[in-house]
């Protein structure tokens, strides 16, 4: 990964909030995962390799929304920390970044399967529907991280666990979404792992729709019953031996 260039040379913070954010951001520590520049505005997803050196489980993926005003020689900066890439992309999309402009430009692990792509796409395009309440980052030799979020549109199973697992040998990862009635149930599953991760109902619906679509396509491909020729009757007087071709 390359070091992140915030392009702030000669610019001063435009307001107190930006000054505080900038003072708390060691900009030379960040490495770019993805970036979209739109004139004087930059949407950035960056990795901070130093995040967990002092305090364990500090988020090491950060979204930045940077707006520069060259005429005033100022800039504004907003940022948010995340445990996984998809939530970092979601935050920037909610702030106006085109969704297709945030693909990683760094050499990072790739999704291992189609379900991972579907789960991450749901996160990216969920708007403000998912509110993360707990998280565990992947750092060092770790191969697993997770985010627990409340789905504001969820009814019976509003608490969602997004579980990310690395496969270092393949340089890939998987993401799965589990659904729970409350935080206690999600925490209990993380602690015990005695059952498979309870699948979110959204994927049950998608699976049933796929099965229905396949069934309908098979039915449509069959000829009408009246056009299916009947097999010729075998004469009773000359039966065919078992196992011999007609």
N, C-alpha and C positions, 0 to 999 in steps of 0.2 A: 504494500500500500504506500502511496505517496503522502507526504505531509500536506495537511489542509492549508490552502491559501485563502484566508478570509478577505484579502484585498482591502486592508484597512489603513494602509500607509497614508499618512497626512490627514487622517480623519479623526474627529473627536466624537465621543458619545453625544447623542442628540438629547438625551434625557437621563434622569436619575436611575430609572429602571435599567436602561442600557448600560450605564456606568457600573451599576452593581453586578449585572450579568457578566460584563467584560472583566471586571476585577476578579470574579470567581472562576474565570475560564482561562486556563493556561493554554493559550491557543497554539503554542508550539508543540504541545503534546499530542495533538489530534492527527489522525490519519484518515483520509477520505475513503469512504465506502461508495457513496454515490453523491452526485452534485448536479443541480440544474441551475444555470445562470439565465436570468431574464432581464437584460439590461443592467440596471444597477441593483437588482435584487438577486440574492443567491439562496437556494434551498439546498441544505447540506445534511447528509447523514455521515457521521464520523465515528471512528473508533478511538477510545482513549485507553491505551495499554497500561497506563499507570493508575487507573481508577481504583483498583482493589489492593494496591500495595499496602496502604495503611489501614483501611477499613474494609473487611471482607463484605462481599455481596453488594458493593457499590456498582450501580449500572455503568457499563462501559461502552454503550452505544448512545450517541447524543444527536438529536435533531437540532439544526440551527436554521433560523429564518433571519437573514441579514439584508437590510435595506440601506443603501448608500445614497447620500445627497451630495453630489460633487460640487454643486453650486454653493451650498452652505458649508461644505467640508465637514459633514457630520455623517453618522451612521446610527441606525437602531438595530438592536439584536435581541432576539427571543430564542430561548432554547428549552429543551425538555429531554430528560434521561429515560432510557428504556433498557429492557433486558433482551429484546429481540428486534431483528431488523424490520419485520412487518409492522410492528407498532410504531417504530420510528418513521416509516414511510407514511403510515396513516396520519400521524400528527402533521406532517408537512402537506399532505393532500388536503387535509381539513383547512389549511391556511392558504390554499389556492394553487399549490404546485400541481402540474399535470401528472396524473398517475403513471403514465407511460414514460415519464422522464426520470424516474428514480431507480431504474435498474442498476445493479452494482457495476461499477467500473473497475473495482479492485478484484484481485484474485481471492475470492472467498468460496467456501463450500457451496455446492449446488443442491437444490432440492432432489431428494432421492426418488420420489414417486409423484404420481398425479394427485394423490390425496393431499400431500404436502402443499402442492401448488394451489389446490382448492381452498385449503384452510387459510393459507397466507393471503390469498385473494379476498377472502371474506373479511379478514382483519383490515387489510388495506382500504377496503371500500365500505367499512362499517360506519363511517362518519364518527359521531360521538356516542354511538350506541354502546360501545364497550368501555367501561371504566376500570382500569387496572388498580387493584387494591394491594396485591402482594406479588413478589417476583423473586426469582433466584437466577442469577446470571451464570453464564458459562465463562469460566476463567481458568487459565493455566491448563492443567491436565483434565479438567472437568469435561464430561461428555453429555451432560444433561443440564438444561435450564428450563424455567417455566414462568408463566405469568398467570395469575388468577384475576379474572375480571368479572364485573357484574354486567350482565346483558340487560340493558334497560327495556328491551322488547321481550325478554324472557318472562314466562308465566310460572309454570310449575318448576322449571329448572333454570333459574336465573344466574347461577354462579357457574362460570366457565373456566376450565383449566386448559391452558394451551401449553402442551408439553413438547419441548424441542430436544431431540437426541442426535448427537453427532455420530457419524461413522468415519473415524479418522483415516482408516485404511483406504476407503473409497473417496474421501474428501467430499462427502455428502452429508445431508442431515434430513431428518423427518420432523414434521410438526403434526400433532394430533390434538383434537379438541374434545375434552370431556365435559359432561353436563351434570350439575349437582343441585340439590334443593337449597343448600346453604353453605356457608364457608366451613362450618364444622365438618360436613361430609367431604368436602374437597380436601381439607387438611388431613382427615382420617385416611383417605385413600393414599395421599402422598406418604403418609407415615407407614402404612401397612402393605400396600400393593398386593393385597390378597386376591383381588379380582381384576379382570381386564378393565382398562379405562372406559367408563360408561360413555358411549358415543352420543354426541349431541343430536337432538331430534332432526335438525336441519339436514343431516346426512342420511338419516333414515328415509326422509321424504324424497331426497334425490335418488336414493337407491331404489325405492319403490317405483318412482317415475321411470327410471331406466329399465326396470324389469317390465313395466307395462308397455313401454315403447318397443322393447324387443318382442314381447308377446304379440303386439298388434302388427308389427312388421312381418312376423312369421305367419300370422293368420292371413294377412293381405297377400302373401306370396303363394298361398295355396289356391288351386283352381276350385271353382264351385263344385259342390258335391255331385251335381248332375252330370258334370263333364269328366269325372274321374272314372276311367274304364274299369269294369269289374274283371277280376281274374277269371280266365277260362276254367270251366269245370273239368276235373280229371275223370275220365271214364271209369266207371266202377269195375268194368270187366277187365281192365288192364292197369292195376295199381303200380305205382312207382316205388322201387325199393328205397329205404331210408339212406340218406347220404349220397345218393346218386343224382347228378344234374339232369334236369329235364331237357 
